Amino acid sequence: MDVFLKVILPVFFVIGAGYLSVWHKWLNAKNMDSLTTFAQNFAIPCLLFYVMAKIEIGEYFNLWLLVSFYISALACFIIGFLAAYFYFNRDMEESICIGFTCLFSNSILLGLPIMENAHGPTSLGSNYAIIAFHAPFCYLIGILTMELSRESNKALNLKNSLVHIFNSIFRNPLIVAILAGLLLNILGLPIPSSISSGLSIIKEAALPTALFALGGVLYQYRPEGDSLAVCFIIFVSIILHPALVYFLSISSSLTVDQIRSAVITAAMAPGINAFLFASAYKK
């Protein structure tokens, strides 16, 4: 209960505040859309750029950390896809969307504040190492699988898929911010103090704004559809994924802090990207 009150509840309090603000019409859906756009296209990219420019790459970018997390994520995608296709009798594209939902953890909006509340801001280095590859990896798996399933001409489709993946990933403000920050870090270029101070102010607003907006967006949707499939996705996403990560990581040389970051990130519910991915394919 102490962990719930100090670690989990504050995050969902902010989400709940956004939900209540739309429910009681203090703010409307357009206000929330604007907040979401600000958070995802500006504030969070500023946060990621700032962190990636300053992170100790040699200390936090551990190969086995990434292997433990992403092998487990890929396994969850395959399990989700196979269950949807063979057990829930969904078509190929719907099955891929369900697999993608099992694959994609909300590593930023939920993972970062929960990890910070639990273990402090100094514990986030490994989280950011996972985040650096998260969207590119997940979208590569999702888009490539979807596009290859849609046409019989696999060779042509593979070429088109790779172009589509490249455009989708490298036009994403989050990915651009991560790459730009890592480039500065690798080249050893400092951020000018005035810009660094401005980024520091903006990044403090990123997660609270995004969480508040998330609550407002959630008000617009209600649970619906196949409840058994929903429960299956919940099980794979927040129970099976962290369990797989845990058993892979404890057999390695990872530190306790690294294992914590990987398991907690894996235990996060699917992010809004799962909704955006399904919407892009009208599924």
TORKOLFI-835643 format. One line per 2 residues: number of its first residue (from 1); for each residue x, y, z of N, C-alpha, C. Coordinates in nm, 3 decimals, m for minus. Atoms other than C-alpha are relative to their C-alpha. Example, Ala and Ser with C-alpha at 12.3 -4.5 7.8 and 13.67 -1.06 7.14 Angstrom:
2
1) 0.089/m0.119/0.000/1.230/m0.450/0.780/0.090/0.120/0.000  m0.082/m0.119/m0.006/1.367/m0.106/0.714/m0.077/0.109/0.073
REM end
This chain:
283
1) 0.083/m0.121/0.000/0.000/0.000/0.000/0.086/0.125/0.000  m0.090/m0.115/m0.003/0.289/0.235/0.073/0.055/0.030/m0.139
3) m0.048/m0.017/0.138/0.428/0.175/m0.277/m0.111/0.057/m0.088  0.113/m0.050/0.079/0.084/0.232/m0.427/m0.023/0.149/0.024
5) 0.029/m0.139/m0.034/0.034/0.562/m0.243/0.110/0.095/m0.045  m0.112/m0.090/0.029/0.381/0.704/m0.308/0.050/m0.008/m0.143
7) m0.057/0.020/0.133/0.469/0.563/m0.650/m0.105/0.002/m0.109  0.100/0.018/0.107/0.160/0.468/m0.850/m0.106/0.110/0.002
9) 0.114/m0.092/m0.009/m0.115/0.697/m0.722/0.030/0.140/m0.053  m0.025/m0.135/0.053/0.058/1.033/m0.798/m0.009/0.009/m0.152
11) 0.006/0.000/0.146/0.091/0.940/m1.166/m0.144/m0.003/m0.047  0.139/0.011/0.043/m0.271/0.837/m1.197/m0.087/0.113/0.054
13) 0.070/m0.121/m0.045/m0.380/1.140/m0.996/0.003/0.106/m0.109  m0.011/m0.098/0.108/m0.249/1.361/m1.276/m0.087/m0.041/m0.119
15) 0.087/0.049/0.108/m0.420/1.142/m1.538/m0.146/0.022/0.036  0.139/m0.018/m0.045/m0.740/1.151/m1.332/m0.044/0.145/m0.003
17) 0.033/m0.143/0.004/m0.724/1.531/m1.309/m0.038/0.041/m0.142  0.034/m0.028/0.139/m0.721/1.549/m1.690/m0.135/m0.058/m0.038
19) 0.128/0.067/0.028/m1.010/1.302/m1.709/m0.117/0.081/0.058  0.107/m0.076/m0.066/m1.219/1.501/m1.458/m0.021/0.136/m0.065
21) 0.014/m0.133/0.059/m1.147/1.831/m1.630/m0.085/m0.002/m0.127  0.086/0.013/0.118/m1.311/1.706/m1.951/m0.139/m0.047/0.040
23) 0.128/0.053/m0.047/m1.585/1.516/m1.768/m0.089/0.114/0.051  0.077/m0.111/m0.057/m1.692/1.833/m1.584/0.001/0.124/m0.089
25) 0.002/m0.106/0.101/m1.639/2.046/m1.898/0.078/0.124/0.040  m0.092/m0.111/m0.027/m1.369/2.264/m1.744/0.089/0.023/m0.121
27) m0.072/m0.005/0.126/m1.175/2.185/m2.061/m0.071/m0.091/m0.099  0.067/0.084/0.100/m1.292/2.036/m2.389/0.102/m0.085/m0.077
29) m0.086/0.093/0.075/m1.156/1.777/m2.633/0.106/0.075/m0.082  m0.097/m0.077/0.079/m0.991/2.046/m2.849/0.115/0.050/0.087
31) m0.105/m0.041/m0.092/m0.803/2.178/m2.546/0.098/m0.115/0.024  m0.084/0.117/m0.026/m0.675/1.827/m2.477/0.083/m0.037/m0.123
33) m0.076/0.026/0.123/m0.575/1.780/m2.840/0.119/0.095/m0.010  m0.109/m0.099/0.004/m0.370/2.100/m2.816/0.109/m0.034/0.100
35) m0.098/0.040/m0.101/m0.203/1.985/m2.494/0.078/m0.123/m0.045  m0.067/0.121/0.049/m0.129/1.646/m2.648/0.101/0.034/m0.109
37) m0.091/m0.042/0.107/0.025/1.811/m2.955/0.123/0.069/0.057  m0.113/m0.069/m0.065/0.238/2.039/m2.736/0.093/m0.101/0.067
39) m0.082/0.095/m0.074/0.355/1.748/m2.522/0.078/m0.093/m0.093  m0.063/0.102/0.083/0.426/1.495/m2.797/0.091/0.058/m0.108
41) m0.078/m0.057/0.111/0.561/1.727/m3.067/0.103/0.104/0.043  m0.093/m0.104/m0.043/0.751/1.978/m2.855/0.064/m0.029/0.136
43) m0.056/0.010/m0.134/0.789/1.926/m2.480/0.077/m0.131/0.022  m0.069/0.128/m0.019/0.875/1.553/m2.476/0.123/m0.010/m0.091
45) m0.124/m0.003/0.078/1.115/1.590/m2.774/0.110/0.084/0.065  m0.100/m0.080/m0.072/1.289/1.868/m2.576/0.061/m0.080/0.115
47) m0.047/0.084/m0.110/1.312/1.632/m2.277/0.098/m0.106/m0.051  m0.083/0.108/0.052/1.455/1.347/m2.486/0.131/0.053/m0.058
49) m0.123/m0.060/0.055/1.701/1.573/m2.669/0.096/0.038/0.113  m0.081/m0.045/m0.114/1.826/1.718/m2.340/0.068/m0.118/0.068
51) m0.054/0.117/m0.072/1.869/1.378/m2.176/0.101/m0.074/m0.086  m0.092/0.075/0.087/2.030/1.206/m2.476/0.131/0.075/m0.023
53) m0.122/m0.079/0.017/2.277/1.491/m2.515/0.092/m0.010/0.120  m0.079/0.000/m0.122/2.392/1.449/m2.156/0.022/m0.139/0.060
55) m0.008/0.133/m0.059/2.353/1.075/m2.086/0.139/m0.061/m0.022  m0.127/0.073/0.012/2.663/0.861/m2.023/m0.026/m0.126/m0.082
57) 0.034/0.110/0.091/2.634/0.630/m2.324/0.068/m0.130/0.044  m0.072/0.121/m0.039/2.902/0.386/m2.208/m0.054/m0.064/0.126
59) 0.049/0.053/m0.127/2.739/0.348/m1.867/m0.138/m0.062/m0.013  0.140/0.042/0.002/2.374/0.304/m1.964/m0.040/m0.083/m0.121
61) 0.038/0.075/0.120/2.364/0.160/m2.317/0.066/m0.138/0.004  m0.050/0.135/m0.021/2.414/m0.203/m2.219/m0.069/m0.096/m0.098
63) 0.054/0.087/0.104/2.370/m0.465/m2.493/m0.099/m0.101/0.058  0.088/0.102/m0.054/2.218/m0.730/m2.269/m0.129/0.060/0.056
65) 0.121/m0.071/m0.042/1.974/m0.476/m2.123/m0.097/0.009/m0.117  0.085/m0.016/0.119/1.843/m0.408/m2.474/m0.047/m0.135/m0.054
67) 0.038/0.134/0.047/1.847/m0.776/m2.574/m0.110/m0.058/0.088  0.100/0.054/m0.092/1.651/m0.877/m2.263/m0.137/0.063/m0.023
69) 0.127/m0.070/0.018/1.388/m0.612/m2.322/m0.063/m0.031/m0.135  0.059/0.006/0.134/1.344/m0.639/m2.698/m0.024/m0.143/m0.050
71) 0.034/0.140/0.031/1.363/m1.019/m2.733/m0.134/m0.035/0.065  0.127/0.024/m0.070/1.083/m1.033/m2.475/m0.115/0.071/m0.069
73) 0.105/m0.075/0.070/0.887/m0.763/m2.659/m0.037/m0.069/m0.130  0.027/0.070/0.124/0.922/m0.951/m2.988/m0.079/m0.128/0.026
75) 0.074/0.121/m0.036/0.804/m1.272/m2.819/m0.146/0.033/0.030  0.139/m0.040/m0.031/0.494/m1.086/m2.692/m0.075/0.037/m0.128
77) 0.063/m0.030/0.129/0.424/m0.958/m3.044/m0.042/m0.129/m0.069  0.030/0.126/0.067/0.439/m1.311/m3.183/m0.114/m0.073/0.071
79) 0.106/0.066/m0.078/0.224/m1.452/m2.900/m0.134/0.070/m0.023  0.124/m0.076/0.024/m0.032/m1.173/m2.944/m0.056/m0.025/m0.138
81) 0.044/0.025/0.137/m0.045/m1.222/m3.320/m0.059/m0.140/m0.015  0.045/0.138/0.017/m0.079/m1.600/m3.304/m0.133/m0.025/0.073
83) 0.124/0.018/m0.076/m0.348/m1.590/m3.034/m0.117/0.069/m0.071  0.108/m0.073/0.069/m0.549/m1.327/m3.224/m0.043/m0.073/m0.127
85) 0.031/0.062/0.131/m0.526/m1.515/m3.555/m0.063/m0.138/0.016  0.047/0.138/m0.010/m0.582/m1.872/m3.440/m0.107/m0.020/0.107
87) 0.097/0.021/m0.108/m0.782/m1.836/m3.116/m0.117/0.097/m0.007  0.106/m0.099/0.005/m0.975/m1.511/m3.150/m0.059/0.016/m0.140
89) 0.052/0.003/0.138/m1.031/m1.570/m3.526/m0.007/0.138/m0.064  m0.009/m0.130/0.066/m0.925/m1.220/m3.631/0.071/m0.016/m0.134
91) m0.071/0.007/0.127/m0.806/m1.147/m3.983/0.147/0.038/0.021  m0.144/m0.019/m0.010/m0.437/m1.101/m4.057/0.036/0.138/0.053
93) m0.037/m0.136/m0.038/m0.429/m0.722/m4.020/m0.042/0.031/0.144  0.042/m0.020/m0.139/m0.631/m0.717/m3.698/0.093/m0.074/0.096
95) m0.090/0.079/m0.084/m0.405/m0.989/m3.557/0.133/0.071/0.018  m0.125/m0.075/m0.010/m0.098/m0.780/m3.635/m0.018/0.120/0.094
97) 0.027/m0.113/m0.090/m0.257/m0.480/m3.460/m0.005/m0.045/0.146  0.003/0.053/m0.137/m0.324/m0.694/m3.152/0.140/m0.036/0.045
99) m0.140/0.029/m0.033/0.034/m0.820/m3.164/0.078/0.126/0.030  m0.068/m0.127/m0.021/0.157/m0.461/m3.192/m0.037/0.059/0.136
101) 0.044/m0.051/m0.130/m0.049/m0.365/m2.887/0.069/m0.073/0.114  m0.074/0.077/m0.100/0.113/m0.646/m2.689/0.148/0.038/0.003
103) m0.141/m0.034/0.016/0.452/m0.524/m2.814/0.036/0.134/0.062  m0.036/m0.141/m0.026/0.436/m0.149/m2.740/m0.033/0.040/0.143
105) 0.019/m0.048/m0.137/0.486/m0.036/m2.378/0.002/0.152/0.003  0.000/m0.146/m0.016/0.413/0.319/m2.266/0.124/0.039/0.081
107) m0.128/m0.013/m0.068/0.778/0.370/m2.184/0.028/0.142/0.049  m0.029/m0.140/m0.037/0.772/0.752/m2.159/m0.102/0.053/0.100
109) 0.101/m0.067/m0.083/0.442/0.876/m2.017/m0.024/m0.071/0.133  0.020/0.073/m0.125/0.403/0.599/m1.757/0.132/m0.051/0.058
111) m0.123/0.061/m0.049/0.744/0.434/m1.736/0.091/0.098/0.073  m0.092/m0.096/m0.062/0.947/0.746/m1.657/m0.050/0.053/0.135
113) 0.042/m0.052/m0.132/0.731/0.902/m1.382/m0.012/m0.107/0.107  0.010/0.106/m0.100/0.666/0.568/m1.211/0.139/m0.041/0.049
115) m0.137/0.035/m0.038/1.037/0.479/m1.217/0.062/0.111/0.086  m0.056/m0.112/m0.076/1.130/0.826/m1.092/m0.059/0.005/0.140
117) 0.063/0.000/m0.132/0.876/0.812/m0.809/0.051/m0.114/0.087  m0.041/0.118/m0.075/0.997/0.466/m0.710/0.146/0.008/0.043
119) m0.144/0.012/m0.027/1.375/0.506/m0.730/0.079/0.129/m0.021  m0.067/m0.128/0.013/1.453/0.874/m0.792/0.047/0.029/m0.141
121) m0.038/m0.041/0.136/1.566/1.072/m1.099/0.131/m0.060/m0.048  m0.128/0.057/0.042/1.913/0.915/m1.097/m0.014/m0.143/m0.051
123) 0.021/0.140/0.042/1.758/0.575/m1.178/m0.046/m0.011/m0.144  0.066/0.001/0.131/1.632/0.675/m1.524/0.094/m0.027/m0.117
125) m0.094/0.015/0.111/1.950/0.622/m1.729/m0.031/m0.120/m0.089  0.030/0.120/0.078/1.863/0.267/m1.834/m0.135/0.010/m0.069
127) 0.129/m0.024/0.066/1.504/0.372/m1.906/0.020/0.075/m0.131  m0.023/m0.078/0.121/1.633/0.628/m2.155/0.073/m0.082/m0.106
129) m0.066/0.087/0.096/1.859/0.367/m2.314/m0.102/m0.087/m0.073  0.106/0.080/0.062/1.552/0.149/m2.377/m0.086/0.087/m0.092
131) 0.086/m0.091/0.077/1.347/0.447/m2.498/0.064/0.038/m0.133  m0.070/m0.042/0.122/1.614/0.538/m2.756/m0.030/m0.093/m0.118
133) 0.025/0.097/0.106/1.531/0.221/m2.952/m0.146/m0.044/m0.008  0.134/0.056/m0.015/1.169/0.171/m2.854/m0.089/0.021/m0.122
135) 0.088/m0.027/0.114/0.967/0.343/m3.126/0.056/m0.056/m0.131  m0.052/0.059/0.125/1.204/0.247/m3.413/m0.017/m0.150/m0.006
137) 0.012/0.146/m0.001/1.205/m0.119/m3.308/m0.145/m0.044/m0.019  0.141/0.043/0.003/0.830/m0.147/m3.251/m0.064/0.031/m0.135
139) 0.059/m0.035/0.130/0.731/0.038/m3.568/0.063/m0.082/m0.112  m0.063/0.085/0.101/0.984/m0.160/m3.770/m0.070/m0.136/m0.005
141) 0.068/0.130/m0.006/0.824/m0.486/m3.653/m0.144/0.012/m0.051  0.141/m0.014/0.035/0.465/m0.361/m3.688/m0.024/0.032/m0.146
143) 0.023/m0.045/0.137/0.485/m0.181/m4.021/0.050/m0.104/m0.100  m0.055/0.099/0.092/0.707/m0.439/m4.187/m0.091/m0.122/m0.010
145) 0.090/0.116/0.000/0.480/m0.726/m4.083/m0.131/0.033/m0.070  0.128/m0.039/0.061/0.166/m0.537/m4.185/0.014/0.015/m0.151
147) m0.015/m0.024/0.143/0.296/m0.429/m4.523/0.028/m0.129/m0.077  m0.030/0.126/0.067/0.433/m0.773/m4.610/m0.123/m0.091/m0.008
149) 0.121/0.083/0.001/0.095/m0.927/m4.528/m0.105/0.050/m0.098  0.106/m0.063/0.078/m0.096/m0.695/m4.760/0.011/m0.025/m0.150
151) m0.016/0.020/0.143/0.047/m0.780/m5.102/0.069/m0.132/m0.027  m0.061/0.126/0.039/0.152/m1.094/m5.283/0.141/0.021/m0.053
153) m0.133/m0.028/0.053/0.456/m0.927/m5.445/0.091/0.041/0.116  m0.075/m0.026/m0.123/0.683/m0.959/m5.143/0.124/0.086/m0.024
155) m0.123/m0.076/0.025/0.998/m0.819/m5.305/m0.030/0.148/m0.016  0.039/m0.139/0.019/0.828/m0.502/m5.423/m0.053/0.058/0.130
157) 0.060/m0.048/m0.123/0.635/m0.477/m5.099/0.105/0.026/0.108  m0.106/m0.022/m0.098/0.951/m0.511/m4.891/0.067/0.135/m0.023
159) m0.061/m0.128/0.032/1.106/m0.215/m5.073/m0.091/0.115/0.043  0.096/m0.105/m0.038/0.791/m0.005/m5.026/m0.012/0.010/0.151
161) 0.013/0.002/m0.146/0.769/m0.113/m4.663/0.117/0.070/0.066  m0.118/m0.063/m0.060/1.124/m0.007/m4.587/m0.002/0.151/m0.018
163) 0.013/m0.145/0.024/1.065/0.335/m4.746/m0.104/0.059/0.094  0.107/m0.047/m0.087/0.740/0.370/m4.550/0.047/0.005/0.146
165) m0.051/0.005/m0.137/0.912/0.266/m4.226/0.096/0.116/0.024  m0.097/m0.109/m0.013/1.196/0.512/m4.284/m0.070/0.134/0.014
167) 0.073/m0.127/m0.005/0.954/0.798/m4.350/m0.077/0.015/0.130  0.082/m0.005/m0.121/0.731/0.708/m4.053/0.086/0.027/0.123
169) m0.084/m0.011/m0.119/1.016/0.678/m3.805/0.074/0.133/0.005  m0.090/m0.114/m0.005/1.242/0.964/m3.907/m0.070/0.134/m0.023
171) 0.078/m0.123/m0.006/0.961/1.218/m3.935/m0.064/0.019/0.137  0.055/m0.005/m0.134/0.862/1.145/m3.576/0.086/0.093/0.086
173) m0.079/m0.095/m0.080/0.967/1.438/m3.349/0.078/m0.066/0.113  m0.070/0.068/m0.110/1.058/1.198/m3.068/0.129/m0.065/m0.050
175) m0.117/0.067/0.055/1.297/1.001/m3.289/0.104/0.103/m0.042  m0.093/m0.107/0.042/1.449/1.318/m3.437/0.072/0.057/0.122
177) m0.060/m0.055/m0.122/1.507/1.453/m3.084/0.103/m0.096/0.059  m0.092/0.100/m0.055/1.669/1.128/m2.967/0.128/m0.006/m0.083
179) m0.117/0.009/0.088/1.899/1.108/m3.270/0.087/0.125/0.009  m0.076/m0.125/m0.009/1.996/1.475/m3.248/0.077/0.008/0.132
181) m0.066/m0.001/m0.130/2.074/1.443/m2.877/0.118/m0.096/0.005  m0.108/0.098/0.002/2.281/1.128/m2.928/0.116/0.047/m0.087
183) m0.105/m0.051/0.089/2.470/1.293/m3.215/0.086/0.102/0.074  m0.075/m0.098/m0.078/2.568/1.585/m2.993/0.085/m0.069/0.107
185) m0.070/0.073/m0.105/2.666/1.342/m2.720/0.124/m0.069/m0.056  m0.111/0.074/0.060/2.885/1.128/m2.947/0.110/0.095/m0.047
187) m0.098/m0.097/0.049/3.053/1.434/m3.101/0.062/0.082/0.112  m0.053/m0.075/m0.114/3.111/1.580/m2.755/m0.029/0.148/m0.007
189) 0.035/m0.141/0.013/2.941/1.908/m2.844/m0.090/0.043/0.115  0.084/m0.046/m0.111/2.800/2.103/m2.548/m0.121/0.077/m0.051
191) 0.115/m0.085/0.027/2.458/2.264/m2.547/0.027/0.137/0.060  m0.021/m0.134/m0.057/2.495/2.643/m2.506/m0.084/0.020/0.125
193) 0.064/m0.010/m0.131/2.403/2.742/m2.152/m0.139/0.060/m0.005  0.132/m0.063/0.007/2.112/2.967/m2.249/m0.103/m0.097/m0.056
195) 0.091/0.100/0.057/1.956/2.693/m2.465/m0.023/m0.113/0.099  0.013/0.107/m0.099/2.026/2.431/m2.199/m0.096/0.040/0.112
197) 0.090/m0.047/m0.107/1.848/2.643/m1.936/m0.144/0.002/m0.047  0.135/m0.001/0.054/1.548/2.689/m2.163/m0.056/m0.140/m0.014
199) 0.043/0.139/0.013/1.531/2.318/m2.241/m0.033/m0.061/0.137  0.021/0.052/m0.136/1.556/2.243/m1.869/m0.138/0.042/0.053
201) 0.132/m0.048/m0.043/1.245/2.454/m1.804/m0.110/m0.075/m0.073  0.103/0.066/0.081/1.046/2.300/m2.091/m0.015/m0.146/0.038
203) 0.006/0.144/m0.026/1.138/1.941/m2.004/m0.073/m0.031/0.130  0.072/0.022/m0.126/0.995/1.982/m1.653/m0.151/m0.003/m0.022
205) 0.145/m0.002/0.028/0.653/2.047/m1.810/m0.044/m0.117/m0.085  0.035/0.100/0.100/0.668/1.755/m2.053/m0.089/m0.111/0.055
207) 0.075/0.116/m0.048/0.549/1.458/m1.847/m0.130/0.038/0.070  0.129/m0.039/m0.059/0.288/1.637/m1.630/m0.104/0.040/m0.105
209) 0.093/m0.041/0.106/0.133/1.796/m1.940/m0.051/m0.120/m0.078  0.039/0.117/0.077/0.134/1.467/m2.129/m0.094/m0.090/0.079
211) 0.087/0.083/m0.083/m0.021/1.275/m1.838/m0.138/0.063/0.016  0.128/m0.071/m0.014/m0.289/1.539/m1.786/m0.081/m0.011/m0.130
213) 0.068/0.010/0.129/m0.372/1.537/m2.158/m0.047/m0.142/m0.026  0.039/0.139/0.016/m0.378/1.156/m2.158/m0.132/m0.029/0.069
215) 0.126/0.018/m0.071/m0.651/1.164/m1.896/m0.117/0.061/m0.074  0.106/m0.064/0.076/m0.854/1.408/m2.104/m0.037/m0.077/m0.125
217) 0.027/0.081/0.120/m0.817/1.192/m2.414/m0.075/m0.128/0.036  0.064/0.125/m0.040/m0.920/0.878/m2.225/m0.150/0.017/0.026
219) 0.143/m0.022/m0.025/m1.254/1.037/m2.137/m0.083/m0.022/m0.126  0.073/0.009/0.126/m1.348/1.025/m2.504/m0.027/m0.145/m0.042
221) 0.013/0.140/0.040/m1.330/0.643/m2.515/m0.055/m0.083/0.114  0.056/0.092/m0.098/m1.510/0.360/m2.338/0.045/m0.143/m0.035
223) m0.032/0.139/0.031/m1.419/m0.007/m2.303/m0.108/m0.062/m0.089  0.096/0.062/0.091/m1.580/m0.196/m2.589/0.067/m0.112/m0.076
225) m0.056/0.107/0.082/m1.536/m0.495/m2.816/0.010/m0.132/0.075  m0.019/0.134/m0.053/m1.415/m0.845/m2.730/0.074/0.008/0.134
227) m0.061/m0.016/m0.132/m1.353/m0.836/m2.354/0.106/m0.106/0.027  m0.100/0.105/m0.020/m1.165/m1.167/m2.362/0.132/0.037/m0.069
229) m0.121/m0.044/0.071/m0.922/m1.029/m2.622/0.067/0.114/0.075  m0.054/m0.111/m0.079/m0.880/m0.713/m2.412/0.076/m0.054/0.122
231) m0.066/0.059/m0.117/m0.798/m0.921/m2.103/0.128/m0.072/m0.040  m0.120/0.068/0.048/m0.552/m1.127/m2.307/0.112/0.101/m0.026
233) m0.101/m0.104/0.027/m0.372/m0.810/m2.425/0.057/0.054/0.131  m0.046/m0.049/m0.131/m0.356/m0.684/m2.066/0.097/m0.099/0.063
235) m0.087/0.103/m0.059/m0.207/m1.015/m1.950/0.137/m0.002/m0.068  m0.127/0.007/0.072/0.059/m1.025/m2.223/0.082/0.126/0.024
237) m0.071/m0.128/m0.007/0.146/m0.655/m2.195/0.056/0.030/0.137  m0.045/m0.046/m0.132/0.169/m0.601/m1.821/0.041/m0.112/0.095
239) m0.043/0.112/m0.085/0.236/m0.951/m1.682/0.105/m0.085/m0.071  m0.092/0.089/0.070/0.401/m1.174/m1.943/0.128/0.073/m0.042
241) m0.117/m0.072/0.047/0.633/m0.908/m2.090/0.101/0.026/0.112  m0.099/m0.021/m0.107/0.793/m0.801/m1.759/0.054/m0.131/0.057
243) m0.048/0.129/m0.050/0.813/m1.167/m1.650/0.111/m0.054/m0.088  m0.104/0.045/0.093/1.008/m1.258/m1.964/0.127/0.082/0.015
245) m0.117/m0.087/m0.018/1.236/m0.957/m1.920/0.074/m0.035/0.128  m0.062/0.032/m0.129/1.298/m1.048/m1.558/0.084/m0.127/m0.009
247) m0.072/0.128/0.004/1.395/m1.409/m1.627/0.118/0.004/m0.096  m0.115/m0.015/0.088/1.620/m1.309/m1.916/0.110/0.083/0.066
249) m0.099/m0.093/m0.054/1.790/m1.025/m1.728/0.071/m0.054/0.124  m0.067/0.049/m0.122/1.860/m1.209/m1.400/0.107/m0.105/m0.034
251) m0.101/0.098/0.040/2.061/m1.468/m1.594/0.122/0.066/m0.063  m0.108/m0.075/0.062/2.293/m1.194/m1.720/0.080/0.074/0.107
253) m0.084/m0.077/m0.092/2.546/m0.957/m1.565/m0.059/0.138/0.031  0.062/m0.130/m0.025/2.298/m0.669/m1.539/m0.007/0.030/0.149
255) 0.012/m0.042/m0.139/2.288/m0.469/m1.218/m0.146/0.002/0.041  0.138/m0.007/m0.051/1.980/m0.448/m0.996/m0.071/0.122/m0.059
257) 0.061/m0.121/0.055/1.918/m0.092/m1.121/m0.042/m0.020/m0.145  0.033/0.025/0.141/1.927/m0.203/m1.485/m0.119/m0.095/m0.012
259) 0.113/0.094/0.003/1.692/m0.496/m1.416/m0.129/0.071/0.038  0.119/m0.077/m0.039/1.451/m0.260/m1.238/m0.054/0.082/m0.117
261) 0.043/m0.085/0.112/1.444/m0.022/m1.534/m0.066/m0.082/m0.109  0.053/0.083/0.107/1.385/m0.302/m1.784/m0.134/m0.060/0.038
263) 0.124/0.067/m0.041/1.115/m0.480/m1.583/m0.114/0.101/0.016  0.105/m0.100/m0.019/0.924/m0.165/m1.486/m0.046/0.056/m0.134
265) 0.040/m0.048/0.133/0.931/m0.036/m1.845/m0.084/m0.104/m0.072  0.076/0.108/0.065/0.810/m0.375/m1.971/m0.140/m0.015/0.060
267) 0.129/0.016/m0.068/0.526/m0.368/m1.717/m0.100/0.111/m0.030  0.091/m0.109/0.033/0.375/m0.050/m1.859/m0.104/m0.044/m0.103
269) 0.109/0.030/0.093/0.044/m0.068/m2.043/0.035/0.049/m0.140  m0.027/m0.049/0.137/0.035/m0.018/m2.423/m0.016/0.151/m0.009
271) 0.008/m0.144/0.018/0.101/0.341/m2.525/m0.100/0.038/m0.107  0.095/m0.049/0.099/m0.114/0.559/m2.747/0.044/m0.035/m0.142
273) m0.047/0.041/0.132/0.105/0.449/m3.037/m0.070/m0.124/m0.051  0.075/0.118/0.043/m0.086/0.120/m3.040/m0.131/0.043/m0.067
275) 0.123/m0.054/0.059/m0.404/0.319/m3.108/0.029/0.067/m0.134  m0.036/m0.068/0.124/m0.231/0.530/m3.373/0.034/m0.099/m0.110
277) m0.036/0.103/0.097/m0.092/0.219/m3.544/m0.126/m0.066/m0.057  0.124/0.063/0.048/m0.434/0.053/m3.560/m0.084/0.097/m0.083
279) 0.077/m0.100/0.074/m0.597/0.378/m3.676/0.058/0.021/m0.140  m0.064/m0.020/0.131/m0.343/0.413/m3.958/m0.043/m0.106/m0.099
281) 0.043/0.109/0.087/m0.457/0.078/m4.094/m0.151/m0.025/0.008  0.147/0.007/m0.011/m0.826/0.139/m4.006/m0.046/m0.134/0.055
283) 0.034/0.126/m0.065/m0.840/m0.162/m3.779/m0.029/0.022/0.148
REM end
